[in-house]
C-alpha cells in the first residue's frame, strides 16, 4: 500500500505536541492536549456526542474485521454490565501464522528511528481522540463505568497516559547519540580513531494483557511504550472488555499502513470462551515484553514463568487511609465519601482500610470519637448517593458477579456502619448497581485482620480501629510491605505524625496523598505529573510512567569501525 502520510507531514503535525509532552514530564506541571469535556468534540473531524453514540450503536451485532493474517475463527460474547449484549465478533488468530507476520515488519519500524515512531504513535492517539465519544460508549458497556467517567478515564485520560509513555520512550532512546567519532591519543604514535553507530533495537513482540475495568487507561501505557521503542504489539483483551482495545488496534493498523509500515505491527488476540490464551501467549518465545493489569495470582505467575520476557505488572494491593486528625473535618468526609463511591470502588486505587484511633481524633469541630467518625463518614456517603440519578452517575455498574458477591458477604465480616443498597438505573434496568458498604473492624483482633489484610475489590471498606497514632503508622507500614498499596492517604494536623507517615511511604515505596479535602482524590492520578504505582512494593513491579517503564523495552546495539 502506498504511503499516504509522509514523514514530513507527521513531524509537522505532531512534533509540537511531542515537545510539549517532553516539557510536561520534565516540569511535572499540569498539561493535556485532550479535552475532558464532551462538548469539546465535534469539530475538525471529531465525532460529537450524537455521532459517537451512533458509531457505537453501528458496531453492535457486527463483525470487526481487522484484516489480520491467520484468522481461523470469529469469537465474541461480551455482555455489558448495563445488561446489553454487544454481539460484536472479533478475529481469532492462529498464533503460528500471526506471530511471524508481526515480526516481519519490525526491521522497517526499527530503522525508522525514534522520532518517526513517536509521531506515528501520536497520529494513532489523535485518531483515537477524534473518536472519543465512540470509545466512551465502548468503555462504558464493557467496564460498567458511568458514561462521564468512561468518557474521561477511557478517553482523554487514557490518551494522556499513552502520550506520556511515548514521551518517556523518546527520551530514553535519544539519550544515546546516533553516532560518535572516538579518538584516543597514543602519545607519539597516531591516535586510535573509530566511528561508532548506536541503534535502539526492539526486544521483540510486546504482549498487552488487558483488564476488565480500565481497558484503555491501563492498556495504553504498555501498548505505546512498546510500539514507540520499535516493538510489534499483540493486544490480548479481557474477554469481557474486548471492544475498546479492538477499536484501538483497528486505528493503529490503519495509521501504520498509511504511514508506509506493516499494519501487522499491531494485532489483536481475542479468545474463545474459557480458552485462557494468556498463559499460552506469555510463554511463547516470540513474546519478549508483557504488560499486565489484574490479579496478584496471575501477575505472580507471569513474573515466575514468562522468563523469556520483560514483565511489567500492576497487581492487587490493600490501600489505606490513616485518619489521625483533621483541620477540615467536613472537607475530609466529603473527599473520602467520593473516593469510596467513585465507580463502585472498582479501582486499584480506591481506599479499602480507614485506620482510625479507637480513642478518636482531633478536628476543627472539636474531638470526635471513633464511632462518631465512622458514623459521620457513613452519613457523608449516604448524602452523596441519596439521589438515585447522582448515585448512578458516580457508581456506574458492578462489573462482574464476583464483586457483587463480595459486597453481599461483607456484612458478615463485622459491625456494619453503612449498609449497601440497590440502586435502580431507569435507562438500563439490567444494570447491577450497589452503594458502598462500610464495616467496623478491630485492628487488634486476629479474626478481623484476616479481612482487612486482604484485598476486597469493589465497594467494600473497613474502618479499622487502632490503639494509637504510632500503632496506625506501624499497621500502615506492615500493610504496604506485606500486601502492597497503589495509594496511601493520611489526614493529620500533627507534624510528627505527618513525617512518620511520609517516612513509611518513602521506605516502603508507596505514593502518598496528604490532607486532601478539595476536588482531587486519592484514587485519581494525572498523567505527565503523578506516578501511578511505584514498582517498589508488592502491588506493582512498575510505575506508570517513568523511565524504567520504557528503557528496558529496547537495547542499544553498537557498530564500530575504524575511521
ZIFENLIN-V418584 format. One record per residue. N is the residue number from 1. RES is the residue in one letter. SS is DSSP state (@ for helix, = for strand, . for the rest). PHI is phi in whole degrees, 0 to 359 (none if undefined). D_FIRST is the distance of its C-alpha to the first C-alpha in Angstrom with 1 decimal. Layout:
n=<N:N>
res=<RES:RES>
ss=<SS:SS>
phi=<PHI:PHI>
d_first=<D_FIRST:D_FIRST>
//
This chain:
n=<1:2:3:4:5:6:7:8:9:10:11:12:13:14:15:16:17:18:19:20:21:22:23:24:25:26:27:28:29:30:31:32:33:34:35:36:37:38:39:40:41:42:43:44:45:46:47:48:49:50:51:52:53:54:55:56:57:58:59:60:61:62:63:64:65:66:67:68:69:70:71:72:73:74:75:76:77:78:79:80:81:82:83:84:85:86:87:88:89:90:91:92:93:94:95:96:97:98:99:100:101:102:103:104:105:106:107:108:109:110:111:112:113:114:115:116:117:118:119:120:121:122:123:124:125:126:127:128:129:130:131:132:133:134:135:136:137:138:139:140:141:142:143:144:145:146:147:148:149:150:151:152:153:154:155:156:157:158:159:160:161:162:163:164:165:166:167:168:169:170:171:172:173:174:175:176:177:178:179:180:181:182:183:184:185:186:187:188:189:190:191:192:193:194:195:196:197:198:199:200:201:202:203:204:205:206:207:208:209:210:211:212:213:214:215:216:217:218:219:220:221:222:223:224:225:226:227:228:229:230:231:232:233:234:235:236:237:238:239:240:241:242:243:244:245:246:247:248:249:250:251:252:253:254:255:256:257:258:259:260:261:262:263:264:265:266:267:268:269:270:271:272:273:274:275:276:277:278:279:280:281:282:283:284:285:286:287:288:289:290:291:292:293:294:295:296:297:298:299:300:301:302:303:304:305:306:307:308:309:310:311:312:313:314:315:316:317:318:319:320:321:322:323:324:325:326:327:328:329:330:331:332:333:334:335:336:337:338:339:340:341:342:343:344:345:346:347:348:349:350:351:352:353:354:355:356:357:358:359:360:361:362:363:364:365:366:367:368:369:370:371:372:373:374:375:376:377:378:379:380:381:382:383:384:385:386:387:388:389:390:391:392:393:394:395:396:397:398:399:400:401:402:403:404:405:406:407:408:409:410:411:412:413:414:415:416:417:418:419:420:421:422:423:424:425:426:427:428:429:430:431:432:433:434:435:436:437:438:439:440:441:442:443:444:445:446:447:448:449:450:451:452:453:454:455:456:457:458:459:460:461:462:463:464:465:466:467:468:469:470:471:472:473:474:475:476:477:478:479:480:481:482:483:484:485:486:487:488:489:490:491:492:493:494:495:496:497:498:499:500:501:502:503:504:505:506:507:508:509:510:511:512:513:514:515:516:517:518:519:520:521:522:523:524:525:526:527:528:529:530:531:532:533:534:535:536:537:538:539:540:541:542:543:544:545:546:547:548:549:550:551:552:553:554:555:556:557:558:559:560:561:562:563>
res=<X:X:X:X:X:X:X:X:X:X:X:X:X:X:X:X:X:X:X:X:X:X:X:X:X:X:X:X:X:X:X:X:X:X:X:X:X:X:X:X:X:X:X:X:X:X:X:X:X:X:X:X:X:X:X:X:X:X:X:X:X:X:X:X:X:X:X:X:X:X:X:X:X:X:X:X:X:X:X:X:X:X:X:X:X:X:X:X:X:X:X:X:X:X:X:X:X:X:X:X:X:X:X:X:X:X:X:X:X:X:X:X:X:X:X:X:X:X:X:X:X:X:X:X:X:X:X:X:X:X:X:X:X:X:X:X:X:X:X:X:X:X:X:X:X:X:X:X:X:X:X:X:X:X:X:X:X:X:X:X:X:X:X:X:X:X:X:X:X:X:X:X:X:X:X:X:X:X:X:X:X:X:X:X:X:X:X:X:X:X:X:X:X:X:X:X:X:X:X:X:X:X:X:X:X:X:X:X:X:X:X:X:X:X:X:X:X:X:X:X:X:X:X:X:X:X:X:X:X:X:X:X:X:X:X:X:X:X:X:X:X:X:X:X:X:X:X:X:X:X:X:X:X:X:X:X:X:X:X:X:X:X:X:X:X:X:X:X:X:X:X:X:X:X:X:X:X:X:X:X:X:X:X:X:X:X:X:X:X:X:X:X:X:X:X:X:X:X:X:X:X:X:X:X:X:X:X:X:X:X:X:X:X:X:X:X:X:X:X:X:X:X:X:X:X:X:X:X:X:X:X:X:X:X:X:X:X:X:X:X:X:X:X:X:X:X:X:X:X:X:X:X:X:X:X:X:X:X:X:X:X:X:X:X:X:X:X:X:X:X:X:X:X:X:X:X:X:X:X:X:X:X:X:X:X:X:X:X:X:X:X:X:X:X:X:X:X:X:X:X:X:X:X:X:X:X:X:X:X:X:X:X:X:X:X:X:X:X:X:X:X:X:X:X:X:X:X:X:X:X:X:X:X:X:X:X:X:X:X:X:X:X:X:X:X:X:X:X:X:X:X:X:X:X:X:X:X:X:X:X:X:X:X:X:X:X:X:X:X:X:X:X:X:X:X:X:X:X:X:X:X:X:X:X:X:X:X:X:X:X:X:X:X:X:X:X:X:X:X:X:X:X:X:X:X:X:X:X:X:X:X:X:X:X:X:X:X:X:X:X:X:X:X:X:X:X:X:X:X:X:X:X:X:X:X:X:X:X:X:X:X:X:X:X:X:X:X:X:X:X:X:X:X:X:X:X:X:X:X:X:X:X:X>
ss=<.:.:.:.:.:.:@:@:@:@:@:@:@:@:@:@:@:@:@:@:@:@:@:@:@:@:@:.:.:.:.:.:.:.:.:.:.:@:@:@:.:.:.:.:.:.:.:.:@:@:@:@:@:@:@:@:@:@:@:.:.:.:=:=:.:.:.:.:.:.:=:=:=:=:=:.:.:.:=:.:.:.:.:.:=:.:.:.:=:=:=:=:=:.:@:@:@:@:@:@:@:@:@:@:.:@:@:@:@:@:@:@:.:@:@:@:@:@:@:@:@:@:@:@:@:@:@:@:@:@:.:@:@:@:@:@:@:@:@:@:@:@:@:.:.:.:@:@:@:@:@:@:@:@:@:@:@:@:@:@:@:@:@:@:@:@:@:@:@:@:@:@:@:@:.:.:.:.:=:=:=:=:=:=:=:=:.:.:=:=:=:=:=:=:=:=:=:=:=:=:=:=:.:.:=:=:=:=:=:.:.:.:.:.:@:@:@:@:@:@:@:@:@:@:@:@:@:@:.:.:.:=:=:=:=:=:.:.:.:.:.:.:@:@:@:@:@:@:@:@:@:@:@:@:@:@:@:@:.:.:.:.:@:@:@:=:=:=:.:.:.:.:.:.:.:.:@:@:@:@:@:@:.:.:.:.:=:=:=:=:=:=:=:.:.:@:@:@:@:@:@:@:@:@:@:.:.:.:.:=:=:=:=:=:.:.:.:.:.:=:=:=:=:.:=:=:.:.:@:@:@:@:@:@:@:@:@:@:@:@:@:@:@:@:@:.:.:.:.:.:.:.:=:=:=:=:=:.:.:.:=:=:=:.:.:.:.:=:.:@:@:@:@:@:@:@:@:@:@:@:@:@:@:@:@:.:.:@:@:@:@:@:@:@:@:.:.:.:.:.:@:@:@:@:@:@:@:@:@:@:.:.:.:.:=:=:=:=:.:.:.:=:.:.:.:.:.:.:.:.:.:.:.:=:.:.:=:=:=:=:=:=:.:.:.:@:@:@:@:@:@:@:.:.:.:.:.:.:.:=:=:=:=:=:=:=:.:.:@:@:@:@:@:@:@:@:@:@:@:@:@:@:@:.:.:.:.:=:=:=:=:.:.:.:@:@:@:@:@:@:@:@:@:@:@:@:@:@:.:.:.:=:=:=:.:.:.:.:.:.:.:.:.:.:.:.:.:.:.:.:.:=:.:.:.:.:=:.:.:=:.:.:.:=:.:.:@:@:@:@:@:.:.:=:=:=:=:=:=:=:=:=:.>
phi=<none:293:292:255:246:276:301:299:296:294:294:298:283:239:298:300:293:300:297:293:295:297:291:294:288:282:270:65:279:293:194:201:271:248:299:271:263:303:286:284:256:127:246:55:87:282:282:278:301:292:293:294:295:296:294:293:302:293:282:298:75:255:250:267:274:267:71:282:287:81:291:241:190:234:230:187:110:294:237:297:302:270:95:258:279:286:69:273:252:234:290:260:255:279:298:291:262:291:297:299:295:292:290:298:270:289:298:295:293:298:288:295:93:297:293:297:300:296:286:295:299:291:293:300:296:297:289:295:299:298:250:304:297:295:298:300:294:295:292:305:270:241:260:87:296:295:303:296:291:299:297:282:289:278:252:301:291:294:297:301:295:296:295:302:296:297:298:298:299:297:304:292:286:268:300:263:293:294:221:210:260:247:229:241:299:235:69:282:277:296:295:281:223:230:256:239:237:241:234:293:239:288:285:156:264:268:248:255:261:284:249:281:274:225:299:272:301:275:275:293:303:292:301:283:296:289:295:292:264:100:269:288:226:256:258:250:287:296:302:268:218:274:305:299:281:295:296:298:298:301:296:299:297:296:295:303:296:294:274:90:250:288:297:287:297:230:214:249:238:277:231:287:305:75:290:59:280:300:294:297:296:298:253:293:296:288:277:245:220:227:244:222:233:163:291:298:302:285:299:298:298:298:297:275:248:274:289:278:242:277:251:245:237:240:248:266:216:243:275:236:236:265:254:261:193:217:272:221:298:295:297:297:299:295:295:293:300:294:298:288:268:306:52:52:66:269:233:293:255:293:297:250:258:255:271:230:303:293:274:97:227:269:219:290:257:98:294:231:286:306:297:293:299:294:295:293:294:300:294:295:294:301:295:295:253:295:271:297:296:291:300:298:292:268:278:66:232:294:284:203:298:296:295:301:295:293:299:291:281:299:298:270:267:180:285:278:271:216:277:283:233:280:239:273:255:297:284:229:299:276:288:261:237:226:280:293:247:237:240:278:224:265:295:265:266:303:296:289:301:300:280:279:265:235:290:239:295:129:279:231:226:238:269:263:280:240:287:198:298:297:294:297:297:292:294:301:299:294:297:296:294:272:247:83:206:278:219:224:235:209:235:200:253:262:298:292:295:301:295:294:295:298:295:302:291:292:289:261:58:231:282:245:241:248:54:284:227:257:267:250:237:299:266:239:229:254:299:72:229:271:264:265:75:235:80:247:222:298:289:199:259:210:238:254:223:216:299:295:289:247:295:264:275:217:233:260:252:254:239:236:213:293:291>
d_first=<0.0:3.8:6.4:8.7:11.5:13.1:15.7:18.4:17.7:17.6:20.8:22.5:21.9:22.8:24.9:28.1:27.7:27.2:30.3:32.3:31.4:32.6:35.8:36.3:36.3:38.6:41.1:40.7:41.4:40.1:36.6:33.7:30.9:30.6:33.4:35.7:36.9:35.3:36.2:34.1:31.0:30.1:29.2:26.1:23.9:25.6:27.0:30.8:33.2:33.3:29.6:28.9:31.5:30.1:26.6:28.3:30.5:27.6:26.3:29.7:30.0:26.2:23.7:21.0:18.1:15.7:13.6:15.1:15.9:19.7:20.8:24.3:26.0:26.0:28.4:29.9:33.4:33.5:36.6:37.1:40.2:41.1:41.5:38.3:36.3:32.6:31.6:27.9:26.4:23.9:22.1:24.5:23.0:24.2:24.3:24.5:21.0:19.4:21.0:19.9:16.2:16.7:18.3:15.6:13.6:16.8:17.3:14.5:15.6:19.2:18.8:17.3:20.9:22.8:22.2:18.4:18.6:21.3:19.7:16.5:19.1:20.9:18.1:17.9:21.7:21.7:19.7:22.0:24.9:24.0:24.4:27.5:29.7:27.6:27.4:31.2:32.0:29.9:31.8:35.1:34.8:33.9:36.1:39.0:38.9:40.4:38.0:38.8:38.5:35.2:33.9:35.1:34.8:31.7:30.0:31.0:32.9:30.2:27.7:30.3:30.6:26.9:27.0:30.2:28.7:25.9:28.7:30.8:27.9:27.3:31.1:31.6:28.8:30.0:33.6:33.4:32.5:29.7:32.4:36.1:38.8:41.6:45.0:48.1:51.5:53.7:57.0:58.3:55.4:52.0:49.8:47.0:43.6:40.2:36.7:34.9:31.3:30.5:27.2:26.7:25.3:24.3:26.7:24.2:23.1:24.8:26.3:27.2:30.0:30.3:33.7:35.1:36.7:34.1:30.7:28.8:31.5:32.1:28.6:26.7:28.7:27.8:24.2:23.5:26.0:24.2:20.7:21.9:23.7:20.7:21.2:19.0:20.8:21.9:23.6:26.7:28.2:31.9:32.3:34.0:31.4:27.9:26.6:26.3:24.4:22.2:21.2:20.7:18.3:16.4:16.2:15.3:12.4:11.0:11.8:10.6:6.9:7.6:9.5:7.1:9.0:9.3:10.3:13.1:14.9:16.5:17.9:20.9:24.0:26.1:29.3:31.9:35.2:37.3:34.8:34.9:31.9:32.3:34.8:32.9:29.7:31.9:33.4:30.3:30.1:26.3:27.3:28.6:28.9:30.3:30.9:33.4:35.5:38.3:41.6:43.5:44.0:40.4:39.7:42.5:41.3:37.9:39.6:41.9:39.6:36.0:37.3:34.1:32.5:33.2:34.4:34.7:36.9:38.3:41.2:44.3:47.2:50.4:50.3:53.7:55.3:58.7:61.0:64.0:64.9:63.4:64.0:62.3:63.1:61.7:58.5:58.1:58.7:56.2:53.5:54.1:54.3:50.8:49.4:50.9:49.7:46.1:43.7:46.7:46.8:43.6:42.3:42.6:44.4:47.0:50.6:52.4:55.8:58.0:60.6:63.7:67.2:69.7:72.2:70.0:68.4:69.4:67.7:68.3:70.0:72.3:72.3:70.3:71.0:68.4:69.0:68.8:65.4:63.9:65.5:64.3:60.7:60.9:62.1:59.3:56.7:58.7:58.8:55.1:54.2:57.2:55.3:53.0:50.3:50.1:50.3:47.3:45.3:46.1:46.3:43.3:43.6:44.5:41.4:42.8:46.3:47.0:47.2:49.5:51.7:52.1:53.2:55.8:57.0:57.5:60.7:62.4:61.8:64.3:65.9:63.5:63.7:60.9:60.1:56.7:56.6:54.2:52.5:51.4:48.1:48.8:45.1:44.2:47.4:45.7:45.0:47.2:48.4:51.1:52.7:53.4:56.4:58.4:60.8:63.7:63.9:66.4:64.8:67.9:67.7:66.0:65.1:63.4:61.6:59.7:58.2:57.3:56.1:53.3:50.2:50.7:47.3:47.6:50.2:53.0:54.9:58.1:60.9:62.2:65.7:66.4:69.8:69.1:66.5:66.6:66.0:63.1:61.5:62.2:60.7:57.6:57.3:57.8:55.2:52.5:53.4:53.7:51.2:48.8:48.0:44.9:47.3:50.9:53.0:56.6:59.2:62.1:64.5:65.9:64.6:65.6:63.8:60.7:60.8:61.3:58.3:56.2:57.4:56.5:53.0:52.6:54.1:52.2:48.9:48.5:47.3:50.3:50.8:54.4:56.3:53.5:55.1:52.6:49.1:47.6:47.8:47.9:45.1:42.6:40.7:38.7:35.6:35.9:39.6:40.8:40.2:39.6:41.6:42.8:41.9:45.6:47.2:46.6:44.6:41.4:40.5:38.2:38.1:35.5:34.7:36.0:35.2:36.2:33.6:30.7:32.3:32.4:28.8:28.1:30.3:30.7:30.7:32.6:32.4:35.5:36.8:39.9:39.6>
//
